[in-house]
Amino acid sequence: MFVSGFLTNKNNKEELISHLLSGFQCNNLFILNNPIIIKELSAFGLKKDVRTGKETYEALGGHDDTVISLGLAYEAATVLSGGKASVAFV
């Protein structure tokens, strides 16, 4: 069994969501019509800080736990395969 730690902080969250987005864009990640995941993914977007102008990925609809879980699962699957996995979550 392989165990790898993942430090959870704001910067790593940005990397995790960017990697997840890349998985969808490159057709390496597929999800079936799961209403919970679809709802949370649809409510995710870029939020711009008016003071700094920096854009960050945020759950604009409130919850992000399912998206973060999906991101962690995708990260684990692709890291363990050396980046060569296509992943389908049901």
C-alpha distances in whole Angstrom, upper triangle without the diagonal:
4,7,10,13,16,20,22,25,28,28,24,25,27,25,23,26,27,24,24,27,27,25,27,30,28,28,24,23,25,26,28,31,29,32,30,28,31,33,31,30,34,35,33,35,36,38,41,41,45,46,43,43,39,37,34,32,33,33,36,36,35,31,28,25,25,25,23,20,21,20,17,16,17,16,13,13,16,14,11,14,16,18,19,18,21,19,21,21,23
4,7,10,13,17,19,22,25,24,21,22,24,22,20,23,24,21,21,25,24,22,25,28,26,26,22,22,24,25,27,30,29,31,29,27,30,32,29,29,32,33,31,32,33,35,38,38,42,42,40,40,36,34,31,29,30,31,34,35,33,30,26,24,23,23,21,18,19,18,15,14,15,14,10,11,13,11,8,12,13,16,17,16,19,18,21,20,23
4,7,10,13,16,19,22,22,18,19,22,20,18,21,22,20,20,24,24,22,25,28,27,26,23,22,24,25,27,30,28,30,28,26,29,30,28,27,31,31,29,30,31,33,35,36,39,39,37,37,33,32,29,27,28,28,32,32,30,27,24,21,21,21,18,16,18,17,13,13,15,13,9,12,14,11,10,13,15,17,19,18,20,19,21,21,23
4,7,10,13,16,19,18,14,16,19,16,15,18,20,17,18,22,21,20,23,26,25,25,22,21,24,24,27,30,28,30,27,25,28,29,26,25,29,29,27,28,28,30,32,32,36,36,34,34,30,29,25,24,25,26,30,30,29,26,22,20,20,20,17,15,16,15,11,12,13,11,8,12,13,10,9,13,13,15,18,17,20,19,21,21,24
4,7,9,13,16,15,12,14,17,15,14,17,19,17,18,21,22,21,24,26,26,26,23,22,25,25,28,30,28,29,27,24,27,28,25,25,28,28,25,26,27,28,30,30,34,33,31,31,28,27,23,22,23,24,28,28,26,24,20,18,19,19,15,14,16,14,11,13,14,11,10,14,15,12,13,16,16,17,20,20,22,21,23,22,25
4,6,9,12,12,8,10,13,12,10,14,15,14,15,18,19,19,21,24,24,24,22,20,23,23,26,28,26,27,24,22,25,25,22,22,25,24,22,23,23,24,26,26,30,30,27,28,24,23,20,18,19,20,24,25,23,21,17,16,17,16,12,12,14,12,9,11,13,10,10,13,14,12,13,17,16,17,20,19,21,20,22,21,24
4,6,10,10,7,9,12,11,11,14,16,15,17,20,20,21,23,25,25,27,24,23,25,25,29,30,28,29,25,23,26,26,23,22,26,24,21,22,22,23,24,24,27,27,25,26,22,21,18,17,18,20,23,24,22,20,17,16,18,17,13,14,16,13,11,14,16,13,13,17,17,15,17,20,19,19,23,22,24,23,25,23,26
4,7,8,6,7,10,11,10,12,15,15,15,18,19,20,22,24,25,26,24,22,24,24,27,28,26,26,23,21,23,23,19,19,23,21,18,19,19,19,21,21,25,24,23,23,20,19,15,15,15,16,20,21,19,17,14,13,15,14,10,12,14,12,10,14,15,13,14,17,18,16,19,22,21,21,24,23,24,22,24,22,25
4,6,5,6,9,10,10,12,14,15,16,18,20,21,23,24,26,27,25,24,26,26,29,29,27,27,24,22,24,24,20,20,23,21,18,18,17,17,18,18,21,21,19,20,17,16,13,13,13,15,18,20,18,17,14,14,17,15,12,14,16,14,13,17,17,15,17,20,20,19,21,24,23,23,26,25,26,25,26,25,27
4,6,5,6,9,10,11,12,14,15,17,18,20,21,23,24,26,25,23,25,25,28,29,27,26,23,21,23,22,19,18,20,18,15,15,14,13,15,14,18,18,16,16,13,12,9,10,10,13,16,18,16,16,13,14,17,15,12,15,17,14,14,18,18,16,18,21,21,20,23,25,24,23,26,26,26,25,26,25,28
4,5,5,6,9,10,11,12,14,15,17,19,20,21,22,25,23,22,25,25,29,29,28,28,25,23,24,24,20,19,22,20,16,16,14,15,15,15,19,18,16,16,12,12,9,10,12,15,18,20,19,18,15,16,18,16,13,16,17,14,14,18,17,15,18,20,19,18,21,23,22,21,24,24,25,24,26,25,28
4,5,5,6,9,10,10,12,14,15,16,19,20,21,22,21,20,22,23,26,27,26,26,23,21,22,23,19,18,21,20,16,16,16,16,18,18,22,22,19,19,16,15,12,11,13,15,18,21,19,18,14,15,16,14,11,13,14,11,11,14,14,11,14,17,16,15,18,20,19,18,21,21,22,21,23,22,25
4,5,5,6,8,10,10,12,14,15,17,18,20,21,20,18,20,20,24,24,23,23,20,17,19,19,15,15,17,16,13,13,13,14,16,16,20,21,19,18,15,13,9,8,10,12,15,17,16,14,11,11,13,11,8,11,12,9,10,13,13,11,14,17,16,16,19,21,20,19,22,21,21,20,21,20,23
4,5,5,6,9,10,10,12,14,16,16,18,20,19,18,20,21,24,25,23,24,21,18,19,20,16,15,17,16,12,11,10,12,13,14,18,19,16,16,12,10,7,6,9,12,15,17,17,16,12,14,15,12,10,14,14,10,12,15,14,13,16,18,17,17,20,22,21,18,22,21,21,20,22,21,24
4,6,5,6,9,10,10,12,14,15,16,18,17,16,19,20,24,25,24,25,22,19,20,21,18,16,19,18,15,14,13,15,17,18,21,22,19,18,15,13,10,10,12,15,18,20,20,18,15,16,16,13,11,14,13,10,11,14,12,10,13,15,14,13,17,18,17,15,18,18,19,18,20,20,23
4,5,5,6,9,10,11,13,14,15,17,15,14,16,17,20,22,21,22,19,16,18,19,15,14,17,17,13,14,14,16,18,20,23,24,22,21,17,15,12,10,12,14,17,19,18,16,12,13,13,10,8,10,10,6,7,10,9,7,11,13,12,12,15,17,16,14,17,16,16,15,17,17,20
4,5,5,6,8,10,11,12,14,15,14,13,15,15,19,20,19,19,17,14,15,16,13,10,13,13,10,10,11,13,16,18,21,23,21,19,16,13,10,7,9,11,14,16,16,14,11,12,12,8,8,10,9,6,9,12,10,10,13,15,14,15,18,19,18,16,18,17,17,16,17,16,19
4,5,5,6,9,10,10,12,14,14,13,16,17,20,21,21,22,20,17,17,18,16,13,15,15,12,11,11,14,16,18,21,23,20,18,15,12,10,8,12,14,16,18,19,18,14,16,15,12,11,14,12,9,12,14,11,11,14,15,14,15,18,18,17,15,17,17,16,16,18,18,21
4,5,5,6,9,10,10,12,11,10,14,15,19,21,20,22,20,17,17,19,17,14,17,18,14,14,15,18,20,22,25,26,24,22,19,16,14,12,15,16,19,21,21,19,16,16,15,12,11,13,11,8,10,11,8,8,11,12,10,11,14,15,14,11,14,13,13,13,15,16,19
4,5,5,7,9,10,11,10,8,11,12,15,17,17,18,17,13,14,16,13,11,14,15,12,13,14,17,20,22,26,27,25,23,20,17,14,11,13,14,17,18,19,17,13,14,12,9,9,11,8,6,9,10,7,8,11,11,10,12,15,15,15,12,14,13,12,11,12,13,16
4,5,5,6,9,10,10,9,11,12,16,17,17,18,17,14,13,15,13,10,12,14,11,11,12,15,18,21,24,26,24,21,18,15,13,10,13,14,16,18,19,17,14,16,14,11,12,14,11,9,12,13,10,11,15,15,13,16,18,18,18,15,16,15,14,13,14,15,18
4,5,5,6,8,8,9,12,14,17,19,20,21,20,17,17,19,17,14,16,17,14,14,15,18,20,23,26,28,25,23,20,17,15,13,16,18,20,21,23,21,18,19,17,14,14,16,13,11,14,14,11,11,15,14,12,14,17,16,16,12,13,13,12,13,14,16,19
4,6,5,6,5,5,8,11,15,17,17,19,19,15,15,18,17,13,16,18,15,16,17,21,23,26,29,31,28,26,23,20,18,16,18,18,21,22,23,21,18,18,16,13,14,15,11,10,12,12,8,10,13,11,10,13,15,14,14,10,11,10,8,9,11,12,16
4,6,5,6,5,7,9,12,14,15,17,17,13,13,16,15,11,13,16,14,14,16,20,23,26,29,31,29,26,23,20,18,15,17,17,19,20,22,20,17,18,16,13,15,15,12,11,14,14,11,13,16,14,13,16,18,17,18,14,14,13,10,10,11,12,15
4,6,8,8,10,13,16,17,18,20,20,17,15,18,17,14,15,17,15,15,16,20,22,25,28,30,28,25,23,19,18,16,18,19,21,22,24,23,20,21,19,16,17,19,15,14,17,17,14,15,18,17,15,18,20,19,19,15,15,14,12,13,14,16,18
4,5,8,10,13,16,19,20,22,22,19,18,21,20,17,18,21,19,18,20,23,25,28,31,33,30,28,25,22,21,19,21,22,24,25,27,25,22,23,21,18,19,20,16,15,18,17,13,15,17,15,13,16,18,16,16,12,12,12,10,12,13,16,19
4,5,7,11,13,16,17,20,21,17,16,20,19,16,18,21,19,19,21,25,27,30,33,35,33,30,28,24,23,20,22,23,24,25,27,25,22,23,20,17,19,19,15,15,18,16,13,15,17,15,13,17,18,16,17,13,12,11,8,9,10,13,16
4,7,10,13,16,18,20,20,17,17,20,20,16,19,21,20,20,22,25,28,31,34,36,33,31,28,25,23,20,22,23,25,26,27,25,21,21,19,16,17,17,13,13,15,13,10,12,14,11,10,13,15,12,13,10,9,7,5,6,8,11,14
4,7,10,13,14,17,17,13,14,17,16,13,16,19,17,18,20,24,27,29,33,35,32,30,27,24,22,19,20,20,22,23,24,21,18,18,15,13,15,14,10,10,13,11,8,11,13,10,10,14,15,14,15,12,11,9,6,5,6,8,11
4,7,10,11,14,15,12,12,15,15,13,15,18,17,19,22,25,28,31,34,36,34,32,29,26,24,20,21,20,22,22,24,21,19,18,15,14,16,15,11,12,15,13,10,14,15,13,13,17,18,16,18,15,15,11,8,6,5,6,9
4,7,7,10,11,8,9,12,13,11,13,16,16,18,21,24,28,31,34,36,35,32,30,26,24,20,20,19,21,20,21,19,17,16,13,12,15,13,10,12,15,12,11,15,16,14,15,19,19,19,21,18,18,14,11,8,6,5,6
4,6,9,11,9,9,13,14,13,14,17,18,20,24,27,30,33,36,39,37,35,33,29,26,23,23,21,22,21,22,20,18,18,14,14,17,16,13,15,18,15,15,18,19,17,19,22,23,22,24,22,21,17,14,11,8,7,6
4,6,9,8,7,10,12,12,13,16,17,20,23,26,30,32,35,38,37,35,32,29,26,23,22,20,21,19,21,19,18,18,14,14,18,17,14,17,20,18,17,21,22,20,22,25,26,25,27,25,24,21,17,15,11,10,8
4,6,6,6,8,10,11,12,14,16,19,23,25,29,31,34,37,36,34,31,28,25,21,20,18,19,17,18,16,15,15,11,12,15,14,12,15,18,16,16,20,21,20,21,24,25,25,27,25,25,21,18,15,12,9,7
4,6,5,6,9,10,10,12,14,18,21,23,27,30,32,35,35,33,31,27,24,21,19,16,17,14,16,14,14,14,11,12,16,15,14,17,19,18,19,22,23,22,24,27,28,28,30,27,28,24,21,18,15,13,11
4,6,5,6,9,10,11,13,16,20,22,25,28,30,33,33,31,29,25,22,19,17,14,15,12,13,11,11,11,8,10,13,12,11,15,17,16,17,20,21,21,23,25,26,27,29,27,27,24,21,18,16,13,12
4,5,5,6,8,10,11,14,18,20,24,26,29,31,31,29,26,23,20,16,15,12,14,13,13,11,10,10,6,7,10,10,8,11,14,13,14,17,18,18,19,22,23,24,25,23,24,20,18,15,13,10,10
4,6,5,6,9,10,13,17,19,23,26,28,31,30,28,26,22,20,16,15,13,14,12,14,12,12,13,10,9,13,13,11,14,17,16,16,19,21,20,21,24,25,26,27,24,25,22,19,16,14,12,12
4,6,5,6,9,12,16,18,21,24,26,29,29,27,25,22,19,16,14,11,11,9,11,10,10,12,10,10,13,14,13,15,18,18,18,21,23,23,24,26,28,28,30,27,28,25,22,20,18,15,15
4,5,5,6,10,14,15,19,21,24,27,26,25,22,19,16,13,11,8,9,7,9,7,7,9,7,7,10,11,11,12,15,16,16,18,20,21,22,24,26,27,28,25,26,24,22,19,17,15,15
4,5,5,8,12,14,18,21,24,26,25,23,21,17,15,11,10,8,10,10,11,10,8,11,9,6,10,12,10,11,14,15,14,16,19,19,20,22,24,24,25,22,24,21,19,17,16,14,15
4,6,8,12,14,17,20,23,26,25,23,21,17,16,12,11,9,9,9,12,11,11,13,12,10,14,15,14,15,18,19,18,20,23,23,23,25,28,28,29,25,27,24,22,20,18,17,17
4,7,10,12,15,18,20,23,23,21,19,16,14,11,9,6,5,5,8,8,9,12,11,10,13,15,14,15,18,19,19,21,24,24,25,27,29,29,30,27,29,26,24,22,21,19,20
4,7,9,13,16,18,21,20,18,16,13,10,7,6,4,5,7,9,9,8,11,11,8,11,14,13,13,16,18,17,18,21,22,22,24,26,27,27,24,26,24,22,21,20,18,20
4,6,10,13,16,18,18,15,13,10,8,5,6,7,6,9,11,12,11,14,14,12,13,17,16,15,18,20,19,19,23,24,23,25,28,28,28,25,27,25,24,22,22,21,23
4,7,10,13,15,14,12,10,6,5,5,6,9,8,12,13,15,13,17,17,14,15,19,18,16,19,22,20,20,24,25,24,25,28,29,28,25,28,27,25,24,25,24,26
4,7,9,12,12,9,8,5,5,6,6,9,8,12,13,15,14,17,19,16,17,20,20,19,21,24,23,23,26,28,27,28,31,32,31,28,31,30,29,28,28,27,29
4,6,9,8,6,6,4,7,9,10,13,11,15,16,18,17,21,22,20,20,24,24,21,24,27,26,25,29,30,29,30,33,34,33,30,33,32,31,31,31,30,32
4,5,6,5,5,6,8,11,11,14,13,17,17,19,19,22,24,21,21,25,25,23,25,28,28,27,30,32,31,31,35,36,35,32,35,35,34,33,34,33,35
4,6,5,8,9,12,14,14,17,16,19,19,22,22,25,27,25,25,29,29,27,29,32,31,30,34,36,35,35,38,39,38,36,38,38,37,36,37,36,38
4,6,8,11,13,16,17,19,18,22,22,24,24,27,29,27,26,30,31,28,30,33,33,31,35,37,36,35,39,40,39,37,40,39,39,38,39,38,40
4,5,9,11,15,16,19,19,22,22,24,23,26,28,26,25,29,29,26,28,31,30,29,32,34,33,33,36,37,36,34,37,37,36,36,37,36,39
4,6,10,13,15,18,17,21,22,23,22,26,27,24,24,28,28,25,27,30,29,28,31,33,32,32,35,36,35,32,35,35,35,34,35,35,37
4,7,10,12,16,16,20,20,21,20,23,24,21,21,24,24,22,24,27,26,24,28,30,28,28,32,33,31,29,32,32,31,31,32,31,34
4,7,9,13,13,17,17,18,17,20,21,18,18,22,21,19,21,24,23,22,25,27,26,26,30,30,29,26,29,29,28,28,29,28,31
4,6,10,11,14,15,15,13,16,18,15,14,18,18,16,18,21,20,19,22,24,23,23,27,28,27,24,27,27,26,25,26,25,28
4,7,9,12,12,12,10,13,14,11,11,15,15,13,15,18,17,17,20,22,21,22,25,26,25,23,25,24,23,22,23,22,24
4,6,9,9,9,8,11,13,10,11,14,15,13,16,19,18,18,21,23,23,24,27,28,28,25,28,26,25,23,24,22,24
4,5,5,6,5,9,10,9,10,13,14,13,16,18,18,19,22,23,23,25,27,28,29,26,28,26,25,23,23,20,22
4,6,8,9,13,14,12,14,17,17,17,20,22,22,22,25,27,27,28,31,32,32,29,31,29,28,26,25,23,24
4,6,8,12,12,12,14,16,17,17,20,22,22,23,26,27,28,29,31,33,33,31,32,30,28,26,25,22,23
4,7,10,11,12,13,15,16,17,19,21,22,23,25,27,27,29,31,32,33,31,33,30,29,26,25,23,23
4,6,8,9,10,12,13,14,16,17,19,20,22,23,25,26,28,29,30,28,30,28,26,23,22,19,20
4,6,5,6,9,10,10,12,14,15,16,18,20,21,22,24,26,26,24,26,24,23,20,20,17,18
4,5,5,6,9,10,10,12,14,15,16,18,20,21,22,24,25,24,26,23,22,19,19,16,17
4,5,5,6,9,10,10,12,14,15,16,18,20,21,23,24,22,24,21,20,16,15,12,13
4,5,5,6,9,10,10,12,14,15,16,18,20,21,22,20,22,19,18,15,15,12,14
4,5,5,6,9,10,10,12,14,15,16,18,20,21,19,21,19,18,16,16,14,16
4,5,5,6,9,10,11,12,14,15,16,18,20,18,20,18,17,14,14,11,13
4,5,5,6,8,10,10,12,14,15,17,18,16,18,15,14,11,11,9,11
4,5,5,6,9,10,11,12,14,15,16,14,16,14,14,12,13,11,14
4,5,5,6,9,10,10,12,14,15,14,16,14,15,12,14,12,15
4,5,5,6,9,10,11,12,14,13,15,12,12,9,11,9,12
4,5,5,6,8,10,11,12,10,12,9,9,7,9,9,13
4,6,5,6,8,10,10,9,12,10,11,10,13,13,16
4,6,5,6,9,10,10,12,10,12,11,13,13,16
4,6,5,6,9,8,9,7,9,7,10,11,14
4,5,5,6,5,6,5,8,8,12,13,17
4,5,5,6,9,9,12,12,15,16,20
4,6,7,9,9,12,12,15,16,19
4,5,5,6,9,11,14,16,19
4,6,8,11,13,17,19,22
4,6,9,11,15,17,20
4,7,10,13,16,20
4,6,10,12,16
4,7,10,13
4,7,10
4,6
4
